[in-house]
Amino acid sequence: MAMDRTTFETLIPSRFITFTFPNPISGQLLRVAVLDSPAPAADSPTVAAMLVPRHREHDWIFSTLAGHLQLLLASPSISRLILAGGLPADDQCSPVIYTRSVSADMESYLVKLQGKLMPLLLALSPKSFAENVTFEVPFLSYDDNVIRSLLVEKCVGSCVGEMLVEDVEIESTESKREFRRRLRFKRMPNLIQTDVSIVPVVAPGILGEVEFRLDLGVLVHPYLAPMVASLCLISSYLEERIRTGFPPKALCIGVGGGALLSFLRTQLGFKVFGVEADANVLSVAERCFGLEVGETIRVVVGDGIDVIEKIGCRFMEGNSGSFDVHEVGNPCFMNDNDPCGAKFDVIMVDLDSSDVYNGVSAPPLDFVRKSVLLSATLALCKVGIFVINVIPPNRSFYEMLICEFQEVFHELYEIDAGNGENYVLIATVSPIESPLSVGENAFLMKLKQSISGAYMDSIRKI
């Protein structure tokens, strides 16, 4: 069916149109996707285009509305983003292995294709943009660090929808090659939900040719090490608990692949309780990411906000004893004669907003309601800390978040993850005491051996 030539003359917020068009060089069909920004149309619209990397046409980043929208929102000044690339294969025919193509011939072909596509791109631009003959549509490039990827598994969760597990080789500044196992959701494909290190059983490691094993002793996701670094603020207290025979207890809201839970248990000796909204995500965590649920790691399927509020209600009612196994969604909270009772030493929150139209952001706004934060203070022991991963979509969001925490908690600290995206906020129930020197504190020594001390040194009181 022919398309009305006036269709693209105006911007319509969030309009998404796809069609096929002959490749002006090869004659094969291209998939062309046009997305208008969800923001109100600007008086002087800006248009940009992007060529889909070869052999990644099937990737959700480029083949779905959600992925396209994330690419557009990454450049907020753009009014319309046009993607052009090969036709993606259906799921049954999608390639299992991707290898990045880098060659002089490929670069020359892409430059030529950009020029050949310019008349089409101008025709797809708003009228006010296309009438300015001095303009050409600029091309954006998509750069990530993936050299090669291997699809491990695709499945569907009742809450998160379609998800995939993939092994990837990434660019490395070190002499050795780096490999990761990742979890991504189709609803927000540009966001890596879980990222763990994998190493080849035999060298040299080539994805798809040799077996790999998980290395859960390191944290490679940019914000997880800063979250763990927050424990240095209460290291004296944690050391005392360990000395008296009581392992520290952590409540983790948002499990994903379970990298944080596994690290807290195996490297730092915590008892960990996890809350995850999707049972199938937990299954993937056990099957693909080495999460070992048992006596020291307990997990429950449920809403993190609901769980925290229910725990808070129990303590507000004056019941500080053990939780029955059928309470709070059956998380098996136990007392075990612990002087801390059923309370936690730390609550760690790793939840992103599931609304793709807000871009990549964390946490969901519902999580920072005053009632939730007050419940969190009740669920924490006297010197407990509340640690949360934050991806602020804008400065005002971050400032609002800080104000909400300062109204409820005693002190607030910050760690910049250093990737230009993530911050870690650390809220305390009580004033922080000066930690013992490293020589006096075995827990702090272990912490500094497990993660970079730079994160501990960069903790800033707000």
C-alpha positions as CSV (number, residue, x, y, z in Angstrom):
1,M,0.0,0.0,0.0
2,A,1.4,3.4,-1.0
3,M,2.1,5.9,1.8
4,D,0.7,9.4,1.7
5,R,3.6,11.7,1.0
6,T,2.2,14.2,3.5
7,T,2.3,11.7,6.4
8,F,5.7,12.9,7.7
9,E,5.3,16.6,7.2
10,T,4.2,17.1,10.8
11,L,5.5,15.8,14.1
12,I,3.0,13.7,16.1
13,P,4.3,12.8,19.6
14,S,5.2,9.1,20.0
15,R,4.1,8.2,16.4
16,F,6.0,5.2,15.2
17,I,5.9,4.0,11.6
18,T,7.8,1.2,9.9
19,F,8.0,0.3,6.2
20,T,10.4,-1.3,3.7
21,F,12.4,0.5,1.1
22,P,14.8,-0.8,-1.5
23,N,18.5,-0.4,-0.6
24,P,19.8,2.1,-3.2
25,I,23.0,0.2,-3.5
26,S,22.1,-3.5,-3.3
27,G,18.4,-3.4,-4.2
28,Q,17.6,-5.6,-1.2
29,L,14.8,-4.4,1.1
30,L,15.7,-2.2,4.1
31,R,13.5,-1.8,7.2
32,V,12.9,1.9,7.8
33,A,11.5,3.0,11.2
34,V,10.4,6.5,12.0
35,L,9.8,7.6,15.6
36,D,8.7,11.0,16.8
37,S,9.7,12.2,20.2
38,P,7.0,11.8,23.0
39,A,7.8,15.5,23.9
40,P,5.7,18.2,22.4
41,A,6.8,19.3,18.9
42,A,9.5,22.0,18.9
43,D,9.2,25.1,16.8
44,S,12.5,24.2,15.1
45,P,12.4,20.4,14.9
46,T,15.6,18.4,14.7
47,V,15.9,15.1,12.7
48,A,18.6,12.5,12.9
49,A,19.1,9.0,11.4
50,M,21.0,5.9,12.3
51,L,22.1,2.9,10.3
52,V,21.5,-0.3,12.2
53,P,24.8,-2.2,12.7
54,R,25.1,-5.1,10.3
55,H,24.0,-8.4,11.8
56,R,22.2,-6.7,14.6
57,E,19.0,-6.1,12.8
58,H,17.2,-8.7,15.0
59,D,18.4,-7.1,18.3
60,W,15.5,-5.6,20.3
61,I,17.6,-2.4,20.5
62,F,16.9,-1.8,16.9
63,S,13.9,-3.9,16.0
64,T,11.4,-2.8,18.6
65,L,9.6,0.4,19.5
66,A,11.0,0.3,23.1
67,G,14.6,0.0,21.8
68,H,14.0,2.8,19.2
69,L,12.5,5.0,21.9
70,Q,15.5,4.5,24.2
71,L,17.9,5.5,21.4
72,L,15.8,8.7,20.8
73,L,15.6,9.6,24.4
74,A,19.4,9.2,24.7
75,S,19.6,12.4,22.6
76,P,16.8,14.5,24.0
77,S,17.2,17.4,21.5
78,I,16.1,15.1,18.6
79,S,12.5,15.5,17.5
80,R,12.5,12.6,15.1
81,L,14.8,9.6,14.8
82,I,14.9,7.4,11.7
83,L,16.5,4.0,11.7
84,A,17.4,2.1,8.5
85,G,18.8,-1.4,8.3
86,G,18.4,-4.9,7.0
87,L,15.2,-6.8,7.6
88,P,15.3,-8.5,11.0
89,A,14.8,-12.3,11.0
90,D,11.9,-13.8,13.0
91,D,12.7,-15.5,16.3
92,Q,13.0,-18.9,14.7
93,C,15.6,-17.7,12.2
94,S,17.4,-15.1,14.3
95,P,21.2,-15.7,14.4
96,V,22.5,-17.2,17.6
97,I,25.9,-15.7,17.3
98,Y,26.8,-12.1,16.3
99,T,30.2,-10.9,15.4
100,R,31.0,-7.2,14.9
101,S,32.0,-6.3,11.3
102,V,34.9,-3.9,11.1
103,S,36.7,-3.4,7.8
104,A,37.6,-0.6,5.4
105,D,35.2,-2.0,2.8
106,M,32.4,-1.9,5.3
107,E,33.2,1.7,6.4
108,S,33.2,2.8,2.7
109,Y,29.9,1.0,2.1
110,L,28.2,2.7,5.0
111,V,29.4,6.2,4.0
112,K,28.1,5.6,0.5
113,L,24.8,4.3,1.8
114,Q,24.3,7.4,4.0
115,G,24.7,9.6,0.9
116,K,22.3,7.5,-1.2
117,L,19.7,7.6,1.6
118,M,19.7,11.4,2.0
119,P,16.8,12.1,-0.4
120,L,14.7,9.6,1.5
121,L,15.6,11.0,4.8
122,L,14.7,14.6,3.7
123,A,11.4,13.3,2.5
124,L,10.8,11.7,5.9
125,S,11.6,15.0,7.7
126,P,9.0,17.5,8.9
127,K,8.1,20.2,6.3
128,S,9.8,23.0,8.2
129,F,13.0,21.0,8.3
130,A,13.0,19.7,4.8
131,E,12.3,23.2,3.3
132,N,15.6,24.4,4.6
133,V,17.9,23.3,1.7
134,T,21.0,24.0,3.7
135,F,20.3,21.2,6.0
136,E,21.2,17.5,5.7
137,V,19.9,14.9,8.1
138,P,22.9,14.0,10.4
139,F,23.7,10.4,11.1
140,L,24.2,9.2,14.7
141,S,26.4,6.2,15.3
142,Y,25.6,3.4,17.8
143,D,28.7,2.4,19.7
144,D,28.8,-0.2,22.4
145,N,31.6,-2.5,23.6
146,V,30.2,-5.7,22.3
147,I,32.6,-7.6,19.9
148,R,30.8,-10.9,19.8
149,S,27.6,-12.2,21.4
150,L,26.0,-15.7,21.8
151,L,22.4,-16.1,22.6
152,V,22.1,-18.5,25.6
153,E,18.3,-18.5,26.2
154,K,15.1,-16.6,25.5
155,C,12.1,-16.9,27.7
156,V,9.0,-15.0,29.0
157,G,8.3,-13.7,32.5
158,S,4.8,-13.1,33.8
159,C,5.8,-9.7,35.0
160,V,8.8,-8.5,32.9
161,G,7.7,-10.1,29.6
162,E,10.2,-11.4,27.1
163,M,13.8,-11.6,28.2
164,L,17.1,-13.1,27.0
165,V,20.4,-14.3,28.4
166,E,23.5,-13.7,26.3
167,D,27.2,-14.3,26.6
168,V,29.3,-11.4,25.1
169,E,32.9,-10.6,24.5
170,I,33.5,-6.9,25.2
171,E,36.3,-4.5,24.4
172,S,39.0,-4.6,27.1
173,T,41.8,-2.2,28.0
174,E,43.6,-5.0,29.6
175,S,45.8,-7.5,27.9
176,K,43.4,-10.3,28.5
177,R,40.0,-10.7,26.8
178,E,36.8,-10.0,28.8
179,F,33.6,-12.0,28.7
180,R,30.2,-11.4,30.4
181,R,26.9,-13.1,30.8
182,R,24.0,-10.6,30.5
183,L,20.3,-10.5,31.2
184,R,18.1,-8.1,29.1
185,F,14.4,-7.4,29.0
186,K,12.5,-6.7,25.7
187,R,10.5,-3.9,27.4
188,M,13.8,-1.9,27.9
189,P,16.4,-3.7,25.7
190,N,19.1,-1.0,26.0
191,L,19.4,-1.5,29.7
192,I,21.5,-4.4,31.0
193,Q,19.6,-5.9,33.9
194,T,22.4,-8.2,35.0
195,D,26.1,-8.3,34.0
196,V,28.4,-11.0,35.4
197,S,31.9,-12.1,34.6
198,I,32.5,-15.4,32.8
199,V,35.8,-17.1,32.0
200,P,36.7,-19.8,29.5
201,V,37.3,-23.2,30.9
202,V,40.1,-23.6,28.4
203,A,42.0,-21.0,26.5
204,P,41.7,-19.3,24.1
205,G,38.0,-18.5,24.9
206,I,35.8,-18.2,21.8
207,L,32.1,-17.9,22.3
208,G,30.2,-20.8,20.9
209,E,33.3,-23.0,20.7
210,V,34.4,-23.5,24.3
211,E,32.7,-23.8,27.7
212,F,32.6,-20.9,30.0
213,R,32.1,-20.7,33.8
214,L,30.7,-18.0,36.0
215,D,33.0,-15.9,38.1
216,L,30.7,-14.6,40.9
217,G,33.6,-13.3,43.0
218,V,33.8,-10.0,41.2
219,L,31.2,-7.3,40.5
220,V,31.3,-5.9,37.0
221,H,28.0,-4.0,36.8
222,P,29.1,-0.4,37.3
223,Y,26.9,0.4,40.3
224,L,27.0,-2.9,42.3
225,A,30.6,-2.3,43.7
226,P,29.6,1.2,44.9
227,M,26.5,-0.3,46.6
228,V,28.6,-2.9,48.4
229,A,31.2,-0.2,49.3
230,S,28.5,1.5,51.4
231,L,29.0,-1.3,54.0
232,C,32.2,0.4,55.1
233,L,30.1,3.0,56.9
234,I,28.9,0.4,59.4
235,S,31.9,-1.9,59.2
236,S,32.6,-1.7,62.9
237,Y,29.1,-2.9,63.7
238,L,29.2,-5.7,61.1
239,E,32.6,-6.8,62.5
240,E,31.1,-7.1,65.9
241,R,28.1,-9.1,64.7
242,I,30.4,-11.6,63.0
243,R,32.6,-11.9,66.1
244,T,29.6,-12.8,68.2
245,G,28.5,-15.5,65.7
246,F,25.7,-13.7,63.9
247,P,26.2,-13.2,60.2
248,P,25.0,-9.8,58.9
249,K,21.6,-9.8,57.2
250,A,20.7,-8.0,54.0
251,L,17.3,-7.5,52.3
252,C,17.7,-7.1,48.5
253,I,14.8,-5.6,46.6
254,G,15.1,-6.6,43.0
255,V,17.0,-9.8,42.3
256,G,17.5,-10.0,38.6
257,G,20.3,-12.5,37.9
258,G,21.2,-12.4,41.6
259,A,24.8,-11.1,41.2
260,L,24.5,-8.9,44.3
261,L,23.0,-11.6,46.4
262,S,25.6,-14.1,45.5
263,F,28.4,-11.7,46.1
264,L,27.1,-10.7,49.6
265,R,26.9,-14.4,50.6
266,T,30.0,-15.8,49.1
267,Q,32.5,-12.9,49.6
268,L,31.2,-11.2,52.7
269,G,29.3,-13.9,54.6
270,F,25.9,-12.3,54.7
271,K,22.5,-14.0,55.1
272,V,20.6,-12.6,52.2
273,F,16.8,-12.2,51.6
274,G,15.8,-11.3,48.1
275,V,12.5,-10.0,46.7
276,E,11.8,-10.3,43.0
277,A,8.5,-9.5,41.2
278,D,8.8,-12.3,38.6
279,A,9.2,-16.0,39.4
280,N,10.6,-16.7,35.9
281,V,13.4,-14.2,36.5
282,L,14.3,-16.1,39.7
283,S,14.4,-19.3,37.7
284,V,16.7,-17.7,35.1
285,A,18.9,-16.5,38.0
286,E,19.3,-20.0,39.3
287,R,19.6,-21.7,35.9
288,C,21.9,-19.2,34.2
289,F,23.6,-16.9,36.8
290,G,24.5,-19.3,39.6
291,L,22.1,-18.1,42.2
292,E,22.1,-20.8,44.9
293,V,18.9,-20.5,47.0
294,G,19.2,-22.2,50.4
295,E,19.8,-21.6,54.0
296,T,21.9,-18.4,53.5
297,I,20.0,-17.0,50.4
298,R,16.2,-16.9,50.6
299,V,14.1,-15.4,47.9
300,V,10.4,-14.6,47.6
301,V,8.2,-13.6,44.6
302,G,6.5,-10.4,45.4
303,D,6.3,-6.6,45.2
304,G,9.3,-5.0,46.9
305,I,7.2,-2.0,48.2
306,D,4.6,-4.3,49.6
307,V,7.2,-6.4,51.4
308,I,8.9,-3.5,53.0
309,E,5.6,-2.0,54.1
310,K,4.4,-5.3,55.6
311,I,7.6,-5.7,57.5
312,G,7.3,-2.1,58.7
313,C,3.7,-2.7,59.9
314,R,4.9,-5.7,62.0
315,F,7.4,-3.6,63.8
316,M,5.0,-0.7,64.1
317,E,2.6,-3.1,65.9
318,G,5.4,-4.0,68.3
319,N,5.9,-7.5,67.0
320,S,9.7,-7.8,66.7
321,G,9.9,-11.6,66.8
322,S,10.4,-14.0,63.9
323,F,8.2,-13.9,60.8
324,D,6.1,-16.9,60.2
325,V,7.0,-18.7,57.0
326,H,3.7,-17.8,55.4
327,E,4.0,-14.1,56.1
328,V,5.2,-11.4,53.7
329,G,4.8,-13.7,50.7
330,N,6.6,-16.6,52.5
331,P,10.1,-15.1,52.6
332,C,11.1,-17.3,55.7
333,F,12.4,-14.4,57.7
334,M,14.0,-15.9,60.8
335,N,15.2,-14.8,64.2
336,D,17.6,-17.5,65.2
337,N,18.1,-15.8,68.6
338,D,19.8,-12.9,66.8
339,P,20.1,-9.8,69.0
340,C,19.0,-7.8,66.0
341,G,15.8,-9.9,65.9
342,A,14.2,-10.1,62.5
343,K,15.5,-6.7,61.4
344,F,18.1,-6.2,58.7
345,D,21.5,-4.6,58.8
346,V,21.2,-3.3,55.3
347,I,18.4,-2.9,52.7
348,M,19.7,-2.7,49.1
349,V,17.3,-1.6,46.4
350,D,18.0,-2.1,42.7
351,L,14.8,-1.4,40.7
352,D,14.4,0.5,37.5
353,S,11.4,2.3,36.2
354,S,9.5,0.0,33.9
355,D,8.0,2.9,31.9
356,V,10.1,3.1,28.8
357,Y,8.7,6.6,28.0
358,N,10.6,7.9,31.0
359,G,13.8,6.6,29.6
360,V,16.3,4.7,31.7
361,S,15.7,5.8,35.3
362,A,15.8,4.3,38.8
363,P,14.1,3.9,41.2
364,P,10.4,3.9,40.4
365,L,8.8,7.0,42.0
366,D,6.4,4.8,44.0
367,F,9.4,3.4,45.9
368,V,10.3,6.8,47.5
369,R,6.9,7.5,49.0
370,K,7.3,8.6,52.6
371,S,5.3,5.6,53.9
372,V,7.8,3.2,52.2
373,L,10.9,4.9,53.5
374,L,9.4,5.0,57.0
375,S,8.7,1.3,56.8
376,A,12.3,0.8,55.7
377,T,13.6,2.5,58.8
378,L,11.5,0.2,60.9
379,A,12.8,-2.9,59.1
380,L,16.4,-1.8,59.7
381,C,18.3,-2.4,62.9
382,K,19.5,0.6,65.0
383,V,22.6,1.3,63.0
384,G,21.3,-0.1,59.7
385,I,21.6,1.5,56.3
386,F,19.4,1.8,53.3
387,V,21.3,1.7,50.0
388,I,19.7,2.4,46.6
389,N,20.8,2.6,43.0
390,V,19.7,5.8,41.3
391,I,19.7,6.7,37.6
392,P,18.2,10.2,37.6
393,P,16.5,11.2,34.4
394,N,17.2,14.9,35.3
395,R,18.7,17.0,38.1
396,S,15.3,17.9,39.6
397,F,14.4,14.2,40.1
398,Y,17.7,13.6,42.0
399,E,17.2,16.7,44.2
400,M,13.6,15.6,45.0
401,L,14.9,12.1,45.9
402,I,17.5,13.6,48.2
403,C,14.9,15.7,50.0
404,E,12.6,12.7,50.5
405,F,15.4,10.7,52.1
406,Q,16.6,13.6,54.3
407,E,13.1,14.0,55.7
408,V,13.1,10.4,57.0
409,F,16.6,9.2,57.6
410,H,19.3,10.6,59.9
411,E,22.2,11.0,57.5
412,L,22.5,10.7,53.7
413,Y,25.7,9.8,51.7
414,E,26.4,9.5,48.0
415,I,28.7,7.6,45.8
416,D,29.2,8.5,42.1
417,A,29.6,5.3,40.2
418,G,31.7,7.2,37.7
419,N,29.9,6.0,34.5
420,G,27.9,9.3,34.0
421,E,24.7,7.5,34.8
422,N,24.5,5.8,38.2
423,Y,24.6,7.2,41.7
424,V,24.3,5.3,45.0
425,L,22.5,6.9,47.9
426,I,23.1,5.6,51.4
427,A,20.7,6.6,54.1
428,T,21.4,5.8,57.8
429,V,19.0,5.2,60.6
430,S,21.5,6.6,63.2
431,P,24.6,8.8,63.1
432,I,27.6,6.9,61.6
433,E,30.4,6.1,64.0
434,S,34.0,6.3,62.8
435,P,35.0,2.8,61.5
436,L,37.9,1.0,63.1
437,S,41.2,1.1,61.2
438,V,41.7,-1.6,58.6
439,G,44.1,-3.4,60.9
440,E,41.5,-3.7,63.6
441,N,38.6,-4.7,61.4
442,A,38.6,-8.0,59.6
443,F,35.4,-7.2,57.8
444,L,36.7,-4.0,56.4
445,M,39.9,-5.8,55.3
446,K,37.8,-8.3,53.5
447,L,35.6,-5.6,51.9
448,K,38.7,-3.8,50.5
449,Q,40.0,-7.1,49.1
450,S,36.7,-7.7,47.4
451,I,36.1,-4.4,45.7
452,S,38.0,-1.3,44.8
453,G,38.8,0.9,47.8
454,A,38.3,4.0,45.5
455,Y,34.5,3.7,46.0
456,M,34.9,3.7,49.8
457,D,37.2,6.7,49.6
458,S,34.7,8.6,47.4
459,I,31.7,8.4,49.8
460,R,30.4,11.9,50.2
461,K,28.1,13.1,52.9
462,I,25.2,15.2,51.5
